[in-house]
Amino acid sequence: MSKECICVAIAEMKVAAANSDWNFLNKLRLLEAEQTSITKRHMTTQAIDLYKASIECAKKSGFIHEQGLACEKAGFYFKNILDNKEKALEYFKQARECYEEWGSSMKVDFVQKEIDDLEGK
């Protein structure tokens, strides 16, 4: 996805969030976190704060599957970008719990493989 497409998606999501923040704010924060993690690698605190905001917004709105997705993406950020296995494991475990509650065995299995890899199983 090009930087232009990302910027357009974020701009459109800002409009949607302005009209219905409970439904779109978590999605906006996740897009912003992903953009920051890719294009502004030196801004780790900002990316982490955006992932956390996405998780909290999704939780507040009752979107357990989107909360799981934000946790999963935060886990990959900590694993692949920051090389922080402990924090990655924490976020992947949160994602697994969300996906279990949501009832998606496929996502639970996917995240469990990441957990097993980090735990050396």
Disulfide bonds with the S-S distance in Angstrom:
none
